[in-house]
Every structure is written in structure tokens, then in C-alpha cells.
């Protein structure tokens, strides 16, 4: 990978779903290291953007990944090019066992990082023969992240990993995301700003299907007025960055572990999937 | 007692025939969400392919190894037809259910018409090897031998499909794809390749049903596939669209009900009895006999 070239470059992504213009020209790029957070109120098109990047929804525009134009490629070819994807609904196959869920994700023979997955999530290893549908929400999320880490990917796309999880599990998942980010660049869709503050280097903010802000994540989160204007959050607070996490040096915020989330907002356009759900309490 | 034994074994034979057709139909619907009305055409191609090979293919014949070769030819013809249909007709129409129905219904009418144009509408006598001719005595009851062959073939196909589903990577992809095709694709898997394979497997099972159905009925007709397809659809609905075991249970249930009802009531009431069972299942268990509540997820 040549220095300075973005890992992922999306240009003028447009998506129409059932007559609604969901993405109205989303353009952004992300570097080949660290965590880029995709932020915005409910229904602004974050999940649709991720799906458009992966070709999971019909779209126009252009997507370049690792120097290659992948716009015309089918989803399986895009992913096989080195992308691990953790969808918003986790995408766990409930009728398969935990081991089968992982085996399904194996791409190239002999190059699977089971050691890393079991080290990060020992629970997953212990429950290998259990049907994935009987796992708790947190365990399912660990399985989904573990599945994405199984292959030697160039990029992880993680869509709302803490959604609907208990606070204790949120911390475990956050640890896993922070650890994963040390190995591979991550595009993180997240409404839990505490997690964003902890792990993200850059932020891309969407509103009504367009990118309205890009820049360093902490710079955005420390600007209360801008956060209120873009995300509808009344105050910023956060947890310290994980030691060793990207950008941790000199950025610790000791204001405590208060969880903060993006406001439900007043998105003008309907968005498919769970982005239309009410805000969860993390 | 002897009547009951006769009805049970012939009912199992008929159920075996239904299973051979319905298993492929169920796989195709479960994974690909395609209501394949052309499935009966694969059966007809298998039946006529076997008949033709037994008559004209060098090395094949109506008896012994020659008949096995004829059956292999018929199955190969049905498999090839299914593969071509998936690649040329179904693949461009994924997600377009109305067009799929129109296309497959069209094929289900066109193939028998084509067969009729070539070999005529009259039933053709199907070859019957000596091994499966006549009757075998079970508990003092004379049972046609071909029923046992059908049962054996269905058990073998069930075992093969079970092994395919549970022991192979393609089986894993199929089981996952039944639940969420998009997510399988998002794991970097070209699910279309599995679709073609599943269609080919379904076509092979239907073609085998055509060949063995020829033994069962003694004749082949261009519309045999169409009439059997109706019962195969009933089996799929009763058994649940994603369960091989459900499909097997439903096949046996339908076969037995038909035989017993036809014998103990009036001929023809067996078909009505099956439709009544279908209605009861639809009213009480919409996902079929093997439907289960999805596992509770605890956040």
C-alpha cells in the first residue's frame, strides 16, 4: 500500500430505496490506519452508506478500495478483497453452531486467526458447539466481531457494535474494537460517543444523506456546540482512551465513564433497517 | 393385517417417490427463494431420458447393468437440464418472484409439449428389469418389488443430502443461505455457485424420481411430472420449506394417507384427504410440521 493513499475512497454515493433518496452524494475517504467513525443521528444513512460501500444495496457513485475501483464488483468479491464486515444486526446464523459460524467465514485455507479470536473472546471458544441462536446478545456480537477478525483483512467495517448491549458487555466489545484497531484499520458506525471518543481517530458526520463534517474525532467531540449541532448531543463526556489505542497518547479524558449517545434526531428521510429504530440505552 | 402391511409398504413407496421430487424442491425454495414450477419438467426429462437410453443408447438396455446405465443417463440429462435452467433462466431473475413464476410455469408447460411433439402423448411402456419385476413376500403379503427399490433410493438420497448438508462446506453455505443469503455474500462467499449446485442436485433427485416413477407406474407420459409436482408442493408445505427431515416425514405421511384413504374410502378420496391435511397444517402450523420458534436472544 503506498503511503498517503487513502485505503477507502467513496465518491458521490447515491442510493434510492423504494422511492426515497437515502444517500444524496456521500463522499469521504479513510486512511490506511486507525479508526474512522461514521457518525450521525438516526436515519441519516450511516448503515446505508456501509451497505453501499459493500454493494449490498444498489447505488451509483464510485468506491475505490486499496487503490482498486470496486464499484462494479459483486459483494462477495469486494469482501474477498480484504474486508471484514460486522453488520448492525450482527448477521449471526442462529441455526449454525458457533464453530460453524466461524468456519463459514474462512476464506483462504490455512490463514485463519483462530488464536486471535479465542484470545479476544475465550467465551466463543468454550461455546464452539452451541447453536449461535442460543447465545446472548453480547456473545453474538463477540462472535460477529470474531468472525470478521478471522481472516487477514485490510479493513474492518463495524456497524453499531454496542447497540442493545448491557454496559458491562459494551466495555468488552469496546476493548475488542480497540484491540482490533491496532491490527487493522476500522470504519466504525457508532452512536455511543464514549466509545467513539475512546477509539476513533477521525470522524465523518452524515446528515440527511450527505457528509456534513470530516475531521479529527476528538476535535469534534470536544467542541460541544458542533456536537450539539451535528449530532444533537447536549454535552460531551467520555471515557479515557484505551492504553495503546490509536491516538491514546495525551488524549485521555478523565471526566468519567458517563455514556453518551447521539440523539434520535429528526432525520428527514426514512432509512431501511434498524436505523429507524428508537435509540437504545447503552 | 395383510392389507395394512400392503398399504404401509406401497404407501412408503409412494412417499419415497414424493420425497425424491420434494427434497430438491424444498432445497431450491429454502435456499434460493425460488418457487420452481419447472421441477416436474426435470422429472419428465429423467423419465424420458431413461426410457430413451434403455431403448437406443449403446450399452444401455432394459435389464441388468444396462438399465443402471439408462437410469444414470436419465439422471444426467435431468441434472444438465436443471443446471442450464438455473444459469440461463433463473439467475437473471433472482429476487423477481413474479417473473420467476412465469418463467418456470412456462417451462413446466413447454417441456411436456416438446416431449409430446417428439414422442407423442400416448403413455410409453417403461422397461422393468427382472430384479424389480413381480412381487416379494413380506409377512405373507405380496408386495411389488419396485416399491422396495423406491424406498431404498429415497433413503440413499436422504442420507446423501444429509451428509452434503452437515459435512460439506457447500452444505454449510446452503444452511446459512437459507437463513440470510445477503450475509453469506457479505462473508465473501459467491452464493450463486451454491445456487447452481443446489439446482443441479434438485434436478438430479427429480430425474431419479422420473426414472423410478417409470418403474412404479409402468409407463411414462409427458405430463407425469406436472401431476406429481402438485403432491411434491404439498409435501414441501407440510414438511416445512427448509427441513430435509420435515420433507421426509411429510412425504411418508402424504404417501400413507393417500394409500389408506383410497383403499378404505373411495378411490380418489386419498388426494382430497391429502389436501385436507395440507389445510390443517396451514391453519395450525404455518411453518410446517417441523417449524420451531426461533431461539430466544437475550441482549
Contacts between the chains, C-beta under 8 A, distances in Angstrom:
chain1	res1	chain2	res2	distance
A	54	B	186	6.3
A	56	B	182	6.1
A	56	B	185	7.7
A	56	B	186	6.5
A	74	B	185	7.5
A	74	B	190	7.6
A	75	B	182	7.7
A	75	B	185	4.6
A	75	B	186	6.0
A	76	B	185	4.9
A	76	B	186	7.9
A	76	B	187	8.0
A	76	B	188	5.4
A	76	B	189	5.6
A	76	B	190	4.7
A	76	B	191	7.1
A	77	B	190	7.7
A	79	B	185	7.6
A	79	B	186	5.9
A	79	B	187	6.6
A	79	B	188	3.8
A	80	B	188	3.9
A	83	B	188	8.0
A	85	B	186	5.0
A	85	B	187	7.7
A	87	B	183	6.9
A	87	B	186	6.9
A	91	B	180	6.5
A	91	B	183	4.0
A	91	B	186	6.8
A	93	B	175	7.4
A	93	B	176	4.6
A	93	B	179	5.3
A	93	B	180	6.7
A	93	B	183	7.4
A	94	B	179	6.8
A	94	B	294	6.4
A	94	B	295	5.5
A	94	B	297	7.9
A	95	B	175	6.4
A	95	B	178	7.9
A	95	B	179	6.1
A	96	B	172	7.2
A	96	B	175	6.3
A	96	B	176	6.1
A	100	B	172	5.9
A	100	B	175	7.9
A	100	B	176	8.0
A	103	B	169	7.8
A	103	B	172	6.5
A	104	B	172	5.5
A	104	B	173	7.0
A	104	B	176	5.5
A	104	B	184	7.4
A	104	B	187	6.1
A	104	B	189	7.5
A	105	B	187	5.0
A	105	B	188	7.9
A	107	B	188	5.4
A	131	B	295	6.5
A	133	B	294	6.5
A	133	B	295	3.3
A	133	B	297	7.0
A	134	B	295	5.0
A	134	B	296	7.9
A	135	B	297	7.7
A	136	B	297	7.4
A	136	B	298	4.6
A	136	B	299	7.0
A	137	B	297	6.0
A	137	B	298	6.2
A	137	B	299	3.6
A	138	B	299	7.5
A	140	B	297	6.9
A	147	B	187	7.4
A	151	B	188	7.8
A	164	B	299	4.8
A	165	B	299	6.3
A	166	B	299	7.0
